[in-house]
Amino acid sequence: MRRGAPLDVLIVGAGFAGLYMLHKARRRGLSALALEAAAGVGGTWYFNRYPGARVDIQSMEYSFGFDEALQQDWRWTERYAAQPELRAYAEHVADRFGLRDGIRLGTRVAGAAWEEARRRWTVRAEGGETWEARFLVMASGPLSSPNTPVFPGLEGFDGPVYHTARWPEEAVDFGGRRVGLIGTGSSGVQAITAIAPQCAELTVFQRTPAWAVPAHNGPLDPAFEARIKADYAGFRARNRQMQGGFGSELPPNPVSALEAGAAEREAKFEERWRTGGFSFLGAFRDILLDERANALAAEFVRGKIRSIVRDPETARRLQPRYAIGCKRLCVDTGYYATYNRPNVGLVDVAESPIERITGKGLVAGGREYAFDALVLATGFDAMTGTLTRLDLRGRGGRAMRDKWAAGPLNYLGLLIEGFPNLFNVAGPGSTSAFTNVMVAIEHHVDWIADCIAFLDRAGKRTIEATEAAEAAWVEHVLAVAKRTVYLTCNSWYLGANIPGKPRVFMPLFGFPAYAAKCAEVAARGYEGCALA
Ligand SMILES: Cc1cc2nc3c(=O)[nH]c(=O)nc-3n(C[C@H](O)[C@H](O)[C@H](O)COP(=O)(O)OP(=O)(O)OC[C@H]3O[C@@H](n4cnc5c(N)ncnc54)[C@H](O)[C@@H]3O)c2cc1C
């Protein structure tokens, strides 16, 4: 065990958030170190190597905007980059900004404790090594703790089991093999589409059908790239004015779906379907705000599913009944058509629940399905899981998992009462999950760096949310959600995918208003915070 020299900033994680935080802290003259459990940088794009893994926000948008030379020099090959290219981008960022010597790879943080007398965090790695820092930045990822549901018998399965979020480095050969795949969220939809042509037989076990719209992915159009790069800063600024921090090229239609005539509605849905991606949800201004408007969009997509999927029973099972966009919308590359392949089968485990995994496959609804390999696309303990799994102790030794037992109390998503000088990046209470996360990360890191500079200028040593500000903020996040369709389904936004997790709506909708609020708080000397 070694006690290193005290740092200004200790960062947990070296995904995009950790990389930018490290760069920013160093540029501000702060001493900083990032501890990363993985053997490489990139976070999400280091771990999620499953076939078909790629972004659902166009790469000209899902990338860093903080450095003009970086955004001019880097060239994406596709409209929606795939995982290997995103990982290479993270590696490039680490090299380009000389960050390697500030990152300790293969170092999992086990816990951290606030020492009141010294006004410092002591951070402990799994191996026992410790560091001290004035500030602790949790850049540990909103989706970085994989969820593996309890399936009786899983350990007795004879073949390999792969979780999409912990995919092996070496290529997995599904040739000639029968594959079972559980889960049809974003990762499942991508993996199903990519694995089906590689394997002998694919059986998909679906609990909730996915809403998916086409990506129309392809090589990046050089004319589009040149146009964006001619004014990249302007493009980023326009995107920051969008609710989700992206999509300024095709803003939401200001018309209500309820006011449009049937022919106009159909034409607009069709136009957005042909454009692809999240732009579909902007076909009318109220798709995410009004259940009746949402139902019209949903019925359009159900019609698409019926027209694409040839077997009527499979098409029936694939048609969701909850509001479109209520769970994260999937952006696909031939997902529904995959079910027309003769080697793909769909089992609805809402109708026929999974009873147990056997050596040769699994039993659902009293019937055994046989396969040679099992893929779990079962998602994450989202937004809170990574923090509550740590032994994170604030003032008076209070544990984060106790503080958050009934839901993630926080202020602006950034600060937590009782945990002085701890900043959380892209977590609950912020817009991260509803935003182009790169925009959310850059905004958070800039805000944190400015906050630390303010404290140092003002001769203050600690900052912490007040209980009152925290309570009001959590109420605000819920009040905003109540004006949308997001509370009408069971999603990971609500913690509904994890048994026993409190049902609290975690992300905030609407980036521009959120960014304005964060700026206002700072301008008012960190209103809602206790400074000492
Ligand atoms: C498959 C997939 C696709 C996605 N696609 C998109 C998309 O298209 N658009 C979008 O906006 N968002 C997308 N996201 C969300 C994505 O998580 C973010 O965009 C972004 O990558 C988050 O970056 P991050 O640095 O905050 O977290 P991460 O990339 O998750 O990095 C966190 C890092 O912290 C490390 N860490 C965690 N705990 C510890 C610990 N105790 N000790 C040490 N290290 C630790 C982890 O190992 C990880 O490397 C996607 C997520 C997934 C899973």
The ligand as a Gaussian input file, in Angstrom:
#p B3LYP/6-31G(d) Opt

LIG

0 1
 C      -23.398000      -0.116000     -26.784000
 C      -23.565000       1.323000     -26.459000
 C      -23.783000       2.239000     -27.457000
 C      -23.918000       3.583000     -27.167000
 N      -24.158000       4.451000     -28.179000
 C      -24.315000       5.766000     -27.904000
 C      -24.603000       6.699000     -28.947000
 O      -24.709000       6.353000     -30.109000
 N      -24.784000       7.985000     -28.608000
 C      -24.689000       8.422000     -27.328000
 O      -24.856000       9.610000     -27.084000
 N      -24.391000       7.556000     -26.324000
 C      -24.214000       6.262000     -26.582000
 N      -23.943000       5.381000     -25.570000
 C      -23.772000       5.886000     -24.217000
 C      -22.259000       5.876000     -23.875000
 O      -22.090000       5.200000     -22.707000
 C      -21.722000       7.266000     -23.884000
 O      -21.948000       7.833000     -25.145000
 C      -20.244000       7.421000     -23.560000
 O      -19.431000       6.473000     -24.183000
 C      -20.037000       7.433000     -22.088000
 O      -18.715000       7.812000     -21.840000
 P      -18.199000       7.865000     -20.352000
 O      -16.752000       8.167000     -20.430000
 O      -19.065000       8.757000     -19.558000
 O      -18.453000       6.411000     -19.790000
 P      -17.847000       5.021000     -20.267000
 O      -17.505000       5.037000     -21.685000
 O      -18.756000       3.973000     -19.770000
 O      -16.477000       4.956000     -19.463000
 C      -16.464000       4.769000     -18.080000
 C      -15.156000       4.104000     -17.717000
 O      -15.050000       4.071000     -16.303000
 C      -14.459000       2.862000     -15.933000
 N      -14.833000       2.552000     -14.560000
 C      -16.069000       2.397000     -14.035000
 N      -16.007000       2.079000     -12.744000
 C      -14.688000       2.045000     -12.420000
 C      -13.974000       1.778000     -11.233000
 N      -14.600000       1.461000     -10.101000
 N      -12.627000       1.844000     -11.262000
 C      -11.972000       2.166000     -12.412000
 N      -12.597000       2.402000     -13.571000
 C      -13.934000       2.354000     -13.572000
 C      -15.032000       1.850000     -16.897000
 O      -14.199000       0.715000     -16.995000
 C      -15.084000       2.662000     -18.190000
 O      -13.943000       2.485000     -18.960000
 C      -23.816000       4.028000     -25.832000
 C      -23.628000       3.097000     -24.814000
 C      -23.499000       1.762000     -25.119000
 C      -23.283000       0.796000     -24.001000

